[in-house]
Amino acid sequence: MNPDPADCRLENSYARLPERFYARVEPVPVPAPVLLAWNGPLAAELGLEELGGDEERLGRLFGGNELPPGAQPIALAYAGHQFGQFVPQLGDGRAVLLGERVDASGRRRDIQLKGSGRTPFSRMGDGKSSLGPVIREYLVSEAMHALGVPTTRALAAVATGERVFREEALPGGVFTRVAASHVRVGTFEYFAARGDADAVRTLADYAIGRHYPDAGEADEPLRAFYRGVVEAQARLVAHWMALGFIHGVMNTDNTAVSGETLDYGPCAFMDEFHYDKVFSSIDRYGRYAYGQQATIAQWNLARLADCLLTAGGDKAAFEEELARFPGLFEDEWLGRMARKLGITTADPDDADLIGDWLAHLQREGLDYTLSFRRLAARVGASDEPRFGEFELRWRERLARQPGTAGEVRALMEAENPLYIPRNHQVERAIRAAIGGDLSVFHELRAVLERPFQEQAGRSAYAEPPAPEERVTRTFCGT
């Protein structure tokens, strides 16, 4: 039964799991919480819209100074493989799960504060966040949602009125994240590493009930659950790569079993295309480079299978499901890339054509996002090609399928965004916000809400960076 939206009360089904799954905590109050951003449409989905009229109270609620009704704040336990190395205990070191809301569609969704102070999992950290990572995650997660990518969402951003010390003293912030759940591959690893088979089974039952209810009715529920996670990850990573997105830190603790994009630390969208593109300052050897993301997703899924074996899963069955991943990913990626090129029918040579297009982009150092939009403008052209030999082959391919030039152009413009959260624009918004100017953040936020539609007076947001604006490294923010 859905809770009455008018009462704005939270639930917490995760807090009903055994206490070794989490630690009970309280957010650390901050000296002067000020609301910077409130996602009204998302609040309405969650039945929290009536909170939007009181910005002072929103600052207190989502800065950590006041708990929402029904909140049962906890920090979740999890482990994870970080750059391939297993860390047996990570956990929410700077985050607190306040609770859950059942939204207007009947989906249960977590509401979590990030940057809300120390927890038992903080180790040597202060549990705080500076304002930069708050602005980045707000912009990029909402942009991903507008692009149609499964993702966590941004509900609120709050300035704390205190300074957070990293390499320098920076203004502090708290980010409120909404997620289908925060169950990760690393959550399963936490219990499997301890030989706690009962906890792995309990967690699997919880994840099945919350994310893959049909698996609970299957003859082999664990296999059906694993199959669902494999399929969701194949779809997700294919979508990332079709958009030129690089997650940057695909550790198992950042791999949500729900199939949502989780954590936007050193992430980036490519400007000029390159298969080996890396932005993350901590990815020194390119483990999580653009072209490695499908391989890493499969590796992470293998770690999940290892965990489920401890709960009585069948090794051969998991191996069969995991072996499907490359084909699932390839089919999803080729389908998305074909539509981005305006292709509406299947042809055995399409994979080669797509590969030639990407090779052309890489060889010429062309902007990934804008090149698709500029190619769309070439539909129906008969003059000298602007994209070399590839364009001639592409025109010939389009001539072999039904549909008018206008229909093909419309498809390409619907599949290829004009506006993405480009690194230099996000950094510009962060710098301005740190200096006390939120206008850049709010304008970029508005642009990114309609990524496929040309917006008058905002052409600069579609352009790649000038040489002096280029961002070549992104940072985790912790």
N, C-alpha and C positions, 0 to 999 in steps of 0.2 A: 504493500500500500504506500503510495507517495505521501510524504509529509505535506502538511498544509503550507503552501508557499508563504503565507502571511506571517508565520511564526518565526521564520528565519533560523530555526533550530538546526543544529548539526547532529549527525549520528556518527558512530565510529565502529563499523563492523570489524575492522582490523584489531581494535582494542579488545575484542572478545576472543581473540586467539590467545594461546598460552603466553604467559608473560615473558618467556625467553625470546619471543619474537620482537620485542621492543623495550624501550625504557620510558617510564612515565616522567615527563619533564614539564616545565613551564617556560614560555618565551620570556626572555630577559627584557624588562621594560627599558625604554629609551627616553632620553631627556626631553625631546621636543618633536614628537611625530607630526609630520605634515604630509597630507595626501598630495601626491604628484600626478597620479593617473588612476582612473577608475573605469573599468570596462563595463559600461552600462548594459550592452546587449548580452554579454556573457552572464552578468548578474541576473538579468531577466530569465535566462535559461535555467539558472540555478534557483529561481524563486527568491532571490536576494535583492530585488530591485528597490524595495522600500528602504534599504539602507542608504541608497544613493543621495538622499536629500540632506544628509548631515555630514559634511566633509570632516569636521573635527572628530566626530565619532569614528568615521572610517579610518582616519589616521591612527586613532588609538587601537581600534580593532586589528588593523592590518600592519601596525607597527609593533604589536606585541604587548601593548600596555593594558589591554582589556580583552577578555576572552568572549567570543560569540556565544550565545545561548547554546547549551548542549555540547560544547567543545570538550573533548577528552584528549588533550595534547600528548602526543607520544613522539619519540624519535625511533625510527625503524632500524633494526639490525640487518646488516648484509655484509657480504664479503665481495671479492671481485678479482678478476685478472686485469691488472693494469699494465698495458703494453706487454702483455704476455706473461707477466710475473704474478703469481697468486699472492694476494694479501688476505689472510684469513679473517680479519675484522676491519671493516670500514665503518659502515653505518652512517646515520644522519648526524654529521658532525657540526652542521650549521643550519639545520632545518628542523622544523616541527610540524608534524601532521596534526592540524587542528581537529579534523573530522571529515565528514562526507555529507554531500547533499545528493538526493535523487532528483535529477533534472526533469524538465518538462517532457522528455522522451522516455523517461523511466530508467535512465542510465545512472548508476551510482558513480559519483566523481569525488575524488580527494580534493581537499583544500589545504594547502601546505604553505607555511611561511619559510622563506629562505633568507638567511642572514639574521636570524632571531636569537643568536647567542649560543653559548656553550651547552653541550649535552654530554652524557657519558661517553659518546663516541668521538668527541672532538680531538682527542689526543693532545697535541701541543697547540692546537688552534684556538682562536678567540671566538669562533662561531659567528663572526660578523661578516658583513658584506659591504664593500664600498659601493658608491652609487653607479659606477660604470657598468658592472655586471648586471645590475638591476635594469638599467636602460637597455642594454644589449638583449637580455632575454625577453623583455617585454616586446621590443620591436621585432625580433626575429621569430619568436614563437607565434605572434599574431600574424606576421607576414606569411609564415608557413601555413597557418590555418586558412588565410585568404587564398593561398595557392592550391588548396585542396589536399595538403599533406596531413596524414594523421599526426597529431602533435599535442603536447601539453599546451595549456593556454595561460594567458596573463589576466589576472583579475584586478590586481592593484599594485601600485608602486608607491612607497612611502619613504620620505627623507627622515632620518632619525635625529638630526640636530647634534650629532656627535662626529668626531673624527675617527677614522679607522686607519691604522698604520699598516701599510704594506711597504713598498720601497719609499713611500712618502706618506704624509698625512693626507687623507682624502675624506670627503664627506661620506657619511654612512647611509645605507639604504636597506630596506626590506622589500622583498618581492613576494607576491602571493601567486602561487602556481596552482592551477587546476589540472588534474590528470585523471585518466580512466582508473588508474591505481598507480602506486609506486612499487609494485612487485617487479623485481628485476631478476635476470639470470643470476646475478650475484646474491640475491636473497636465498635462492635455492642452494648456491654454493656455500653459504654461511653454515647451513645445517648439514649438508652432505660432508663437508670437511670435518665436522665433529662426530660423524657417524650417527647422526640423529635421524634415523629412518622415519620415526613417527612424525617428526616435524616436517620432513620433506613431503610425506603423504598428506599431512594436514594442510601444508601450503599449496600443494597441487590441487587438493579438493577446493580450497578457497579460490584459487585462480580459475579453476574450471567453472565454479558457480558464478564467478563475477564476470569472466570474459568469454568463456567457451561452453555455455550451458549445454549445447548439444552433445559435447564430448561426455558429459555425465551420463547420457543415455546410451552411449556406445557400448559394444561388447568389450572393448579394451579402452577404458577411459583415459589411461595415461598415454597410450599411443595416439588416441584421437586429439588429446590436448596438445601433445607435441607436434602433431601434424598441423594443427591450427597455428601454433607459434611459428613454425617453419614457413607456412604460407604467408603469414602476416609480415614477417621480416623480409621475405622475398619481394613482396609488393612495396614495402616501405623503402627499401634501399634502391630499388629500381626507380621509384618516384624521386628520391633525392638526386640520383645521378642524372635523370632526365632534366632536372632543373639546374644542374651544375653546382649542387650543394655538397659541401664537404663537412661532415660532422666534426671531425678533428680529434675526437677522443672516444673511440668505439670500444671502451672497456666493457667487460661483462656487467659491471655495476651500473653502466649507462644504457643497458639493453633491456627495455621494458617488455615483459611477456605479452602485454596488451597489443603491441605493434605500433605504439606511439613513439614519436621522436622525443627523447628524454635528454635534457641538459644541453644548454647552448653556451658552453664555455668558449673554447677556441674555434668555434664553427665559422664558416665563411662561404659565400657564393663566389665562384670564380669570375674574374673579369675575362682576360684572355684564356683560351682553352689549352689545357695540357693534362694528359692522363696522369702524370706523376705530381700534380700540383699538391703542395702541402702548405698550410698556413700556421698550424699550431706550433707555438714556440717550444713545446716539450716533445714534439714528434720529430726527433733528430734523424731518424733513419727511414721515415716515410712509411711506417707501418699502417697508418690510417690515411694515406694519400687517396685522392679522388678515385683512381682506378683500382684501389685495393679494397674498396668498401664491401663489395659482394663477398670476396674471399674471407674477410674478417667476420662478416655476419655469419657465414657458414661455420667458421671456427668457434664463434661464440655459441652457436646452436649446438655444436658438439659438446661443449661444456655443460649445457643444460641437459643433454642426454646422459652424460656421466652422472649427474645428480639424480635424475629420475630412475636410474638403474638401482640406486640404493633404496628406492621405494618399491621395488619389485617389478620394475619395467623389464621388457624383453629387449635384449641387446640387438638381436637381428631385426626386430621390428623398427627400432629407432634408427638403425643403419639404413634401412629401406627408406624411411621417411626423410632422413638427412640427404640421401643420395638424390632425392627429387629436387633439392634446392637449386642446383645450377640451372636445370631446365625451367623451373618456375620463374627464377629471376630473369633468365634470358627471354622467355616469352613475354613477361611483363615489360621489360626494358625495351625490347624490339617494338612492341605494340605502341608504347608511349613515344618512342623516337620516330616511328613511322607517321603517327598522327602529327607530330611536330613538323614533319616535312610535307604534310598535306596528303599523305598516302592513305587511301581508304580501302584498298584491296590487297590481298596477300600475293606475294611473288617471291620465289626462291632466292632471287638476287637482291632482295631488299636489305638483307644484313650487310652485304658488300657495299651497297649504296650508302647506307648509314655510316659504315666504317670509313668510306672515302670522304664523306662530308666532315667527319671529325678529324680525319687526317689533314684535310684542307685547312680547317680552322687552326689546328696545331702548327702546321707548317707556316702559315701566314701570320700567326700570332693574333688572330681575330677574337673579338669579344664574343663570348659564348651566347649570352642572352640576346644581344642586339642583332647578331648575325641571323638568327632565325626570323626575327621581325623584318629585317631587310630582305631576306630571301622571300618572305611572303609577299613583299611588294613586287617581286619579279614574276609572280604567277601570271601567265599569259603573255609575258614579254617575248619579243622576237628579235630584239636587237642584239648587240654584242654582249656576251655574258659578263657579269660582274664577279662571278664566283668560279671562273675558269672552266676547265673541262667538266668538273662536277656539275655545274649548272646545266650544261647541255644534256648530260645523262639524266639529270633530274627532270628537265622539261619533257624528255622523251618518255620517262616513266609515268609522269602525270597524264600524258596523252593516251596512255593505255588503260586508263580507268574512267568510269563514268563521272559525270558532274561538271559543272561550269567552273570557270576560273574564279568567279565570285564565291562559289561555295568552298573551293579549296582555300582561298585566301581567308575566308571567315573561319574555317576549321583551324588554320595555322594561327590566327590571331587569338582564338579561344584556347589554344594549347600552349602558346608561348607568351609568357608575361613580358610586359614592357618595363615594369618596375619591380625590382627586387631590392632587398636590404643590402645594398652595396656597402662594402667594408668602409669606404671613405665617408659615406653619408652617415653610417652608424657612429663612426668615430667622431664626426663633426657634431652629432647630436649629444654624444657623451661629453665632449669638451665643453660645449655650451651649457649643458646641465650642471656640470661641476662648477662652472662660473656663475651659476644662478639663473641662466636663461633657458627656460623650458620650451620656448617657441619653436626651436628647431626640432626638438623631439616630437612635439605635437603635430607639426606640419608633416614630418616624415611618417609618423604614425597614420595620418589621414591618407597620404599618398598610397601607402602600402595596403590599405583596406580595399583598394580597387586595382589590383596589379595588372589586369589585362586591358583596362580601358585607358585610352589616351586622355590626359587631364590638362586642360588649358592652363598655361602659365607655369607648368611644372616639368617642362622638358628636361631641365638639368638633372632631375632625379633619375632619368632613364640613361644618362650618359655615363660611360666609364670614367675613371678618374684621370685627371691630368697627371703628368709625371710626378709633380711635387705632392700630389694627393694620394699616391699609391700606398696601400697598406700591404705589407708583405708578411707580417707576423701578427697572429692573434694570441690572446693569452687567456689562461683558465679563469683568473679572477679570484681564486681562493687565497 
